[in-house]
Amino acid sequence: MRRIFKKILKSNNRKYERQTLKAIANYQIDNNNYMGICDNISPNGIFIITPNAHKTKKILLNLQLPQKQINKVIDGQIIRQDKNGIAIKFNQNQINLINVINSLPDIPFEN
C-alpha cells in the first residue's frame, strides 16, 4: 500500500488542486495583446487554450468571467506549451483570486 501511495504523490506534485474555469483570458506578451480561453486554474497557475505559440516566458494576464471581469494584472511565466495552449505559473500565489472566483454565482460560459 505504501508504494502505491508514493507513486500517486510522485505523479501529481501539485500543491493545489486545479479547478475548471471557463473564462476569457486576455494576456500580454512583449507588449502584444492576445486572447484565449481559460481551461483550469489553481492558486499557482492557469492553463489557457490558445492557438498562439510564444517564445518568451513572461506574461501579464487579465480574466473576464461571465459574472464579472477581474481586472487584476497577474505576472507569470509560461512553463509549458503544447498544441492546445500554454501553462502559466504565477509569480505569486493567487489564493485570493481563487476565493473571489469561488464566491461568484455559477453562470454558464458562452463563447
Secondary structure, 3 states (H helix, E strand, C coil): CHHHHHHHHHHCCCCCCCEEEEEEEEEEECCEEEEEEEEEEECCEEEEECCCCCCCCEEEEEEECCCCEEEEEEEEEEEEEECCEEEEEECCCCHHHHHHHHHCCCCCCCC
